[in-house]
Structures are given as C-alpha cells and as structure tokens.
Amino acid sequence: MKTFLYTLLPLFLFILPLAAQEEAPAKPDPVLGTYSYENLLTSPDAAWISTGVESYSPRPALLAEITPALAEVDEVIIYYGSWCGDSKREVPRLIKTLTAAGYDVNKLRFVGVTKAPDNYKKSPDGAADGKYIYRVPTFTFHRNGREVGRIVEQPKVSLEYDLHQLLTTDNYEPAYPVFTKLIELEEAGLLSDPNVSGNNLRMLFGPYVYGPGTLNGAGYVLMGEGRYDEALKVMFANIRLFPDYANGYDSIAEVLAKQERYKDAAAYQKRALRIQPEDEGYQKRYYDYLAAADQ
C-alpha cells in the first residue's frame, strides 16, 4: 500500500500545478478609448486606480500654491496605458493631487491607448491622433481651449512641484526634452520636409537624448500613424546617435518592410544581427525579408 501511495505522489505533484495554472484568472483586456473619471471607476482599471489614489499623500504646502492656478485650467487630459507600469504609478497620484487641490474631477478626461505596433499609443476613437503622445502617461493641461503644458511619463521632481512649475511659470520643461523639439518640428511642418534628413535630426536631437529607446519609441508612434518617411528619419537619427543599438536597425527594417522595400529591410535586419547574432526574432525576420525580396 505504501509503495502504491509513493507511486501516486509524484503524479499528484505534477497534476497540482497544472490545475492551478488552469484556474488562474485571465488578464483583463486593456481599457481603450475616452472615459470620464466616473466611467473609469466602473472599468477593469478601477482597482489599481483606487488603490493608488488611496496610498499617495501629496505635500500640503505645495497644494496650497497649486490650487489658485488650477482654477484657470479648463480640462486635464490623461493619456495612459492599462498595460503600462508608469501609468499605474503616476495616474492615481495625479488624481489624488488634483482632487486634494480642489480640482473638479468632472474636468478630467482619460484616454486609454494601445501598445499594438500598428496603432502604437493610439486610441480606437482617434482621441490621441495628432496629440504627440510619445510616452505614457502624458498629462496635458488646457486653458481657454489650448494646451498650456504637459507632464510626460513622470514628473522630474514630484507631481506637486512639477505642477507648480507648469502652472505658475513660463519655463517648465517636461521630462524627455527631445519630444519638445520633435513637436516643434511637427508643428512647423519640418519633419515631413524632404530637405530635412535623419542626419540633420541627429544634430538637433543629440543634446536632448539620453538613451536609444526614446527616439525609437517616437519612430514607432509615427509608424503607427502610417507616416513611414517621418518614422525613418527619426529612427535614422537614432542609430547615428546610438550605432550599437541593435533594436534600432530592427525597427528601421520593420518600417522598410511596411513600405515593401524588402531588400533594404533585409540589409538593416542584417546589421541588427551583427550586433545580436543569437536573437531568434532577428534571424527569422531577416530570412522573411530575403524571401519577400525574391518574390
């Protein structure tokens, strides 16, 4: 009998984790589109928002100085991702800070965006289109119908301090200053100017970029908008600034493939492989592009 039980024990221990895996709840779909605060609290994001709001404690001294300036703000738009750790940290903190300063939550608008490559940081209702959302969360503050400032991904010091600087001075610069330069180019129509090259952008962006993922992510946003030439300019500038960044060449290859420039895509994919030869994804895409180029 003991022998029989000892024989069954390993089988039981094997089956138990499988049963636990089957019973694990599925992750909820990301919340996408435009929501009021009231509607958001009935969404799958309500739990982490409520927990984060409850746990954050803004500094009272700075709140007293923010309150009068907030009275002139017509609307705050919060672009965020349910899938994004920075959003899960900063969005509840902003809600707590604004409400503690007496701001009307009915003036908050939430826009959930996707991380799907073909619609990167976009909302299905178009609410993020043309808003230069390169990182999430992005908080935009509006006065008299126009944006007067934004906080990008996270405050540089604290939410209270950054809000004070944004609302009471004219020289607030959000994190990722390269995005400010990129927006300036966009609004002047220079990013789409054929006479502006990736090499020009390298010289402009260089002093404001601290890592290779920043411009690469901006290029993905442009790619998701179908603006392939602009995406390539930004990505070309990025690999000139960071020539050993394998993902930069991989991203360029992806954009070139969307333009059906498969021979060029294979060439850039090969450069990514030279840096990371063991990457199976890079290997597969390289041979896929070669095959497409031969058709």
C-alpha positions in Angstrom: 0.0 0.0 0.0 2.8 2.4 0.9 4.5 1.6 -2.4 1.3 2.4 -4.2 1.0 5.8 -2.4 4.6 6.7 -3.1 4.0 5.9 -6.8 1.0 8.2 -6.9 2.6 11.1 -5.1 4.8 12.4 -8.0 1.8 12.2 -10.3 -0.3 14.2 -7.9 2.5 16.8 -7.5 2.7 17.1 -11.3 -1.0 17.5 -11.8 -1.5 20.1 -9.0 0.4 22.9 -10.6 -1.4 22.2 -13.9 -4.7 22.6 -12.2 -3.5 25.8 -10.6 -2.5 27.2 -14.0 -5.9 26.3 -15.5 -7.7 28.2 -12.7 -5.5 31.3 -12.9 -7.7 34.3 -14.0 -7.1 35.7 -17.4 -5.7 39.2 -17.6 -8.4 41.8 -18.4 -8.2 43.5 -21.8 -6.6 47.0 -21.8 -9.0 49.8 -21.4 -9.0 51.8 -24.6 -10.8 55.0 -25.7 -12.1 58.0 -23.9 -13.6 57.9 -20.4 -14.8 60.3 -17.7 -13.5 59.6 -14.2 -16.9 58.3 -13.2 -16.9 55.8 -16.1 -13.3 54.8 -15.5 -14.2 53.7 -12.0 -16.5 51.1 -13.5 -13.8 49.8 -15.8 -11.2 47.0 -15.2 -8.7 49.7 -14.2 -10.7 50.8 -11.2 -8.9 48.5 -8.8 -5.4 49.8 -9.3 -6.6 53.4 -9.7 -8.4 53.3 -6.3 -5.5 51.6 -4.6 -3.0 54.1 -5.9 -5.2 57.1 -5.0 -5.6 55.8 -1.5 -1.9 55.3 -0.9 -0.5 58.6 -2.2 -0.1 61.6 0.0 0.6 65.0 -1.7 2.5 67.7 0.1 0.1 70.2 1.6 2.4 73.3 1.3 2.7 72.9 -2.5 -1.0 72.1 -2.9 -1.9 75.5 -1.4 0.1 77.2 -4.2 -1.3 75.0 -7.0 -4.9 75.5 -6.1 -5.4 79.1 -7.5 -3.6 78.2 -10.7 -5.7 75.1 -11.2 -8.8 77.2 -11.0 -7.9 78.6 -14.5 -7.4 75.1 -16.0 -10.4 74.1 -18.2 -9.5 70.5 -18.7 -6.8 67.9 -17.9 -6.4 65.0 -20.4 -4.7 61.9 -19.2 -3.3 59.7 -21.9 -2.3 56.4 -20.4 -2.0 52.6 -20.9 -3.6 49.9 -18.8 -0.6 47.8 -19.7 2.0 50.4 -18.6 3.7 50.4 -15.2 4.4 54.1 -15.3 0.7 54.8 -15.9 -0.3 52.6 -13.0 2.0 54.6 -10.7 1.5 58.2 -11.9 -2.2 58.3 -12.9 -3.5 57.6 -9.4 -1.0 60.1 -8.0 -2.2 62.8 -10.3 -5.9 62.1 -9.5 -5.1 62.3 -5.8 -3.0 65.5 -6.2 -5.6 67.3 -8.3 -8.6 66.4 -6.1 -6.6 67.3 -2.9 -6.1 70.7 -4.6 -9.8 71.1 -5.1 -9.9 70.4 -8.8 -13.2 69.2 -10.2 -12.8 65.6 -11.3 -15.5 66.2 -14.0 -12.9 68.1 -15.8 -10.6 65.1 -16.1 -10.7 63.2 -19.4 -8.9 59.8 -19.7 -7.7 58.3 -23.0 -6.6 54.7 -22.9 -4.1 53.9 -25.7 -2.8 50.6 -27.1 0.7 49.2 -27.4 -0.1 47.3 -30.6 2.7 48.1 -33.1 0.3 49.2 -35.9 -1.5 51.6 -33.6 1.2 52.4 -31.1 0.0 54.7 -28.4 -3.3 55.4 -30.2 -6.9 55.2 -29.1 -9.5 53.5 -31.2 -11.7 56.6 -31.1 -8.9 58.8 -32.5 -8.6 60.8 -29.3 -4.8 60.6 -29.3 -4.3 61.3 -33.0 -2.1 64.3 -33.7 -1.5 64.8 -29.9 2.2 63.8 -29.9 1.8 61.0 -27.4 5.3 59.5 -27.5 5.3 58.2 -23.9 2.6 57.3 -21.4 1.3 58.5 -19.2 1.2 62.0 -20.7 -0.9 64.6 -18.9 -1.9 67.7 -20.8 -3.3 70.9 -19.2 -5.7 73.2 -21.1 -6.6 76.8 -20.6 -9.1 78.6 -22.8 -9.2 75.6 -25.1 -5.5 75.3 -25.7 -2.8 73.2 -24.2 -0.5 75.2 -21.9 1.8 72.4 -20.8 2.3 68.7 -20.3 3.9 66.2 -18.0 5.5 63.3 -19.9 5.7 59.8 -18.3 6.7 61.1 -14.9 7.5 64.3 -13.1 11.1 65.5 -13.0 10.8 66.2 -9.2 7.4 65.4 -7.9 3.9 65.9 -9.2 3.2 68.8 -6.8 6.4 70.5 -7.7 6.1 69.9 -11.4 2.5 71.1 -11.4 3.5 74.2 -9.6 6.2 74.9 -12.2 4.0 74.1 -15.1 1.0 76.2 -14.0 2.8 79.3 -12.5 5.9 79.8 -14.7 6.6 80.1 -18.4 9.7 77.9 -18.4 8.6 74.4 -17.4 10.3 71.7 -19.5 8.9 68.2 -19.1 11.0 65.0 -19.0 12.3 63.9 -22.4 13.1 67.4 -23.8 13.7 65.8 -27.2 10.0 65.4 -27.6 9.6 69.1 -27.2 12.0 69.5 -30.1 10.1 66.9 -32.1 6.8 68.6 -31.5 8.3 71.9 -32.6 9.4 70.3 -35.9 6.0 68.7 -36.3 4.1 72.0 -35.8 6.4 73.8 -38.2 5.9 71.1 -40.9 9.7 70.4 -40.9 9.5 66.7 -40.0 7.8 65.9 -43.3 10.1 68.3 -45.3 12.1 66.2 -47.7 15.0 68.5 -47.3 15.3 67.6 -43.6 17.3 64.4 -43.2 17.9 62.0 -40.4 21.4 63.4 -40.2 20.0 66.9 -39.6 17.8 65.5 -36.9 20.8 63.8 -35.3 22.5 67.1 -34.8 19.3 68.7 -33.5 18.3 65.9 -31.1 21.7 64.9 -29.9 22.0 67.1 -26.8 18.5 66.1 -25.6 18.6 62.3 -25.9 19.8 60.2 -23.0 19.1 56.7 -24.3 18.3 54.8 -27.5 14.8 53.8 -26.6 13.4 57.4 -26.6 13.6 58.2 -30.3 12.9 54.6 -31.3 9.6 54.8 -29.5 8.7 58.1 -31.2 9.5 56.4 -34.5 7.1 53.7 -33.7 4.3 56.2 -33.0 4.9 57.7 -36.4 5.0 54.3 -38.0 1.6 53.5 -36.3 0.2 56.7 -38.0 1.4 55.4 -41.4 4.0 58.2 -41.6 6.8 55.9 -42.7 9.1 58.5 -44.1 9.0 60.6 -40.9 9.4 57.4 -38.8 12.6 56.5 -40.8 14.1 60.0 -40.3 13.7 59.8 -36.6 15.0 56.2 -36.5 18.0 57.0 -38.7 18.9 59.9 -36.4 18.7 57.4 -33.5 21.1 54.8 -34.9 23.5 57.6 -35.7 23.4 58.7 -32.1 23.5 55.0 -30.9 25.2 52.9 -33.6 25.4 49.8 -31.4 21.6 49.7 -30.7 20.5 46.5 -32.4 16.8 47.2 -31.9 17.3 50.5 -33.8 18.2 48.6 -37.0 15.5 46.1 -36.4 12.9 48.9 -36.2 14.1 50.5 -39.4 13.8 47.2 -41.1 10.2 46.9 -39.9 9.3 50.3 -41.3 11.0 49.5 -44.6 9.1 46.2 -44.8 5.8 48.1 -44.4 6.9 50.2 -47.4 7.6 46.8 -49.2 11.2 47.7 -49.5 12.2 44.2 -48.5 15.8 44.2 -49.9 16.6 47.3 -47.8 14.7 45.8 -44.8 16.9 42.7 -45.0 20.1 44.8 -45.1 19.1 46.7 -41.9 18.0 43.4 -40.3 21.4 42.0 -41.1 23.0 44.9 -39.2 20.9 44.1 -36.2 22.1 40.5 -36.4 25.7 41.6 -36.5 25.2 43.1 -33.1 23.0 40.4 -31.6 23.6 37.3 -33.8 21.8 34.9 -31.4 18.5 36.8 -31.5 16.0 34.3 -33.0 13.5 37.1 -33.8 16.1 39.0 -35.8 17.1 35.8 -37.6 13.5 35.0 -38.6 12.8 38.5 -39.8 16.0 38.6 -41.8 15.1 35.4 -43.8 11.5 36.6 -44.1 12.6 39.8 -45.7 15.0 38.0 -48.0 12.2 35.7 -49.2 9.9 38.6 -49.8 12.6 40.4 -51.7 12.9 37.4 -54.1 9.3 37.3 -54.9 
